[in-house]
Amino acid sequence: MRKGVKVAVVGGVFTVMLGGAAYGGYNLVTAVTGGNTVSSQGSEYKSGPPSGDEIKETSEQFLAAWAKNDPAAAARLTDYADNAMRVLEDWHDRARITHTELTPTKATGPKVAFHVEATVAYGKKKRTLSYDSSLKVVRGRTTGRALVDWSPAVVHPAMGQGDTLVTGEAAAPPIEAVGRDGTVLTKATYPSLGPVLDQLRAKYGDSAGGSPGIETYVEHTDANGEQTVKKTLLTLAKGTPGRLPTTISATAQAAAERAVKKYPDSSVVAVEASTGEVLAVANQAKGEFNAAFQGGTAPGSVMKILTAAALIDNGVTSANGPAPCPDSAVALSQTFHNLKGMRPDGDATLADSFARSCNTAFIKLSDDLGAAKFAAEAEDRFGLGKDWKTGIVSRDGSVEMPGDSDDAAAMIGQGKVQVNALNMASVTATAITGAFHQPVLVSRKIDDHPLAEAKGLEPGTSAQLRQMMRLTATSGTAATAMAGVPGDKGAKTGSAELDGQGDADSWFAGYRDDVTAAATVPRGGHGGDAAGPIVAAVLRAGA
């Protein structure tokens, strides 16, 4: 044990559950004071899942060694000793932790949950870092020993490969992010903005005029040796925040936060159509992954906004031109159907088939349009795949055309199309204004770097898209969800069916005057049932 390190291990009773039955209890103090952190499992090679006794012994000894600040002994009890050794050494050397208490809280099968109380000391500053974590005991593939399945997440759930804990002067000063009306945006008031604010601080903290404090944070080192701060865990001394203007509307953000609470894993983004400024971004899941900006899944029929534009731009048909809706349609040897109960209509126009969300109408026209022209429409006119620089980490969408039946499927938002709520809010904005404005989250007065460009739509195309979206919102599949939205409005519903997933993903995109919004609810079913109410709530709030 290193000199000067205080050791404290809580001696609570630890009951492990295996297969629904409890076995034994033990006190972690025994593991420390017994003086033996080397496994007593013996040299006989074993196979199969670890037994209850092995899980108890391995987890007990690992936690005891970690608490004693004996990284070598703790690392030997893992299946990735070199990596574990580095992270556990940094626990003391770089994170400046002088006192560690580990309290087992629950164990089920091979997984052992525990609570961490760690004293962090930096100069005269001292605070306690408190959180919950867990470990899993597995069978070593080469040794047959019961070992901790190593990941840095064992040390802290916010950590991944290449991460370590550091205590010291913050890598960037704190920021006071403010919305377009001057409202201070905090994670406490707007929980979805947690990861957004962290990323804004990392990128703009040095230029916003503040001064750094002393913090404990997760530092990531990439393959090139570049280091970035992923997450601040503890503040020992506050810095002076710099002021950072953003494009967020406090009103729209509050509405988005309330709306996503009702649907698991939902995401929504609102954009000012005439500028591309992001008004709101919210996710029901409050983890570090910002699905609204970073996600990528098939959007279903909301993609027909873009497909309709391509059909019009390339002279295949028009809003009032023919787009018959049969029961089924075949493209590249794949048969496509409509939603159950949709009656065929051989005399339908494109506006009719758009408002009803008739898949077969768009599939029948896919050969006339062609994969290359569809992909070009997505990139050249709507800016998808153009390397957007929004101010934080974001994905700008992709429309991959592999040259098989997925090409036709892409035109109804299936196949290899991968987008998120941000992308579809932008697609809707381009559709109703005719101009592509790359979405941004930080005021252009602060960040004036070049933005992605696309040529947008012809005025006649945009006018026809608005006409079709209005029809959908007033008498089509989006009418129920959009019933309470005032002003000039339009929308498109979508249901994306993913392989191996029972319920379809719910998608919805809509606009009210100069505000567009898009939402998705995984496994939410029809677009108007789950994603629709989220978008409608945000549009009612306005900018």
ABEGO torsion letter per residue (X at the ends): XBBGBBBBBBABBBBBBBGGBBBEBBBAAAAAAAGBABBAAEABBBBEBBBAAAAAAAAAAAAAAAAAGBAAAAAAABABAAAAAAAAAAAAAAAGBABBBBBBABBBEABBBBBBBBBBBBEABBBBBBBBBBBBBBBBAAAGBBBBBBBAAAABAABBBGBBBBBEBBABBBBBBBBAAGBBBBAAABAAAAAAAAAAAAAAAAAAGBBBBBBBBBBBBBAAGBBBBABBABBABBBBBBBBBBABBAAAAAAAAAAAAABBGBBBBBBBAAAGBBABBBBABABABBAAAABBBBAEAAAAAAAAAAAAAAGABBAABBBBBBABBBBGGBBBBBBBGBBBBAABBAAAAAAAGBAAAAAAAAAAAEAAAAAAAAAAAAGBGAGBBAGBBBBAEBBBBAGBAAAAAAAAGBEABBBBAAAAAAAAAAAAAGBBBBBBABBAAABABBBBBBAEBBAAAAAAAAAAAAAAAAABAAAAAAAABBEBBBBBBBBBBBBGBABBBBBBBBBBEABBBBBBBBGAEBAAAAAAAAAAAAAAAEX
